């Protein structure tokens, strides 16, 4: 990551969606888990209404995550059938912090979407980052909860 951290908008989680991400991360440890976030997408501020679990098909799931393209496509169809939009994606860092790793930066492809990381190094902590292909970096988002 560059020394200068870009600032993005705010990602607001409905409580049930936030809890679903943390529970998935905790239940899946020590492997990384992953999924798709659904809600209202905006280029600066988004609302997450649901978290859809996906299987981590990475060759080394303790340190990497990957979503099967067929499962990703069907999950996106399900999100749209619910009348929602894809807000972004989430994965966990069972033994690390909530910041994107070098691998996360290398593999990010959805320009303008949120990449949420649930860190389990200590108490669960959720961080969020917006990917921008311009400059190939993440911008930190504020994470808010709506009860």
N, C-alpha and C positions, 0 to 999 in steps of 0.2 A: 504494500500500500504506500502511496506517496505520503510525504510528511503532512501535506495539507489535506485535510478531510473536507470534502464537499458536504454541504448541508442540503438536504432535501426537505420535503414536507413532513406530514404526520400520517402515520398509519394507525387507525383506531380499530381496536378489536372489540367485538361483542364478547362479553365475559365467557360464554360457552365456547366460542371459537378459540380464545386464548387458552382456556383450560384444556381444550382438546389437543392443542399443539404441545403443551407442557406434559400432559399425560402420555401422549404418544412417544415423546422423547424419553420420558422416564421409563415407560414400559419396554422400550426397545433397546435401552442401554444393555451392554456396552457397545452395540452397533449404532451407527447413525441411522436415523429414520428420515423420511421425506414425505412431502405431500403438496397439495395445491390449495391455495387460499382463494376463497370466493366471496364476492360482495359487490361493492360499488367502487369502480376504478376511476381514478382521476390522475392527471399527470403530476399533481403535487400532493394532494391529500386523498387517501382511500379509506374505506371502511371494510373490515373483514367480518362477514356474517357467518361463515362456515369454513372449517378446515377439513379437507378430504385427504385421508390417508392414501398413500401409494406404497407399493413394495419397493424397497431398496434393492436394486438388481446389480449394484456395483460388485466388481470382482473382490474388492477388499472393503466390506461394509463397515468395518470398525473405524476406518479413516476416510472413506469416500461414500458418496451417494450417487445414485443414478436412477432415473425413472424410465421404465420401459416406454418407448415411443407409442406403442399401441395402447398401453394403460393411460398414458398422458392424454392421448387423443380422446379416449372414452371418458376420462374424468372431465375434460374440458366440455365435451358434449353434455354430460350430466349437469355441470355448473350452468351452462346456458339453458338447459331444459328447466332448471329451477328459476330462471329469470334473472340470474346473476351474471357477473362478469368475473373473469380471472383477475385477481388483484396481484398475485405473485405466487411465490413458492416458499416452502419452509423446509429446513432440515436441522438436524441437531449436531452439536459438537459435544459428545459425551465426556471428553477429557480436556476440553479447551474452552476458550472464551467465546464471546458472542461476535467477534469480528470475523469478516471473511478471510479465509485462508488464501494462499497463493493459488491453490487448485480451484477454489471458488471463483476467483478472478479470471483464471484461464478458461473456465467452462461456462461462464455467464453468457447468455445469448439473448434474453428477452429485454430489449432496450426499453427503459422507462418503468419496468415492473419491479416490485419489491421482492427482496430475497431476505426472508426472516430466518434467523439462527437462534435456536434454543440451546444455550450453553448449560451444561450440567456440572461444571467444575465448581463445586460448592452448591449453594441453593440455585434452583433453576432461574435463569435470567434470559429474557427474550430481547434480542436486538434486531433492528431492521435496517436494510440498506437498499437504495435504488440503484440499479445498474444503468450506466450510460456508456454506450459504445464509443461515443466521442471522448477520446482520452482513455478509454478502457479502464474505467474505475467505478467504484461504488461511492454513493453519497449517503451519509448517515441520515436516517429518519427518526423522528421522535416516535415513541410507541406510547399510545394512550389506550385506556380501558373504558368501555361504556358498559355500565351495569345493566 
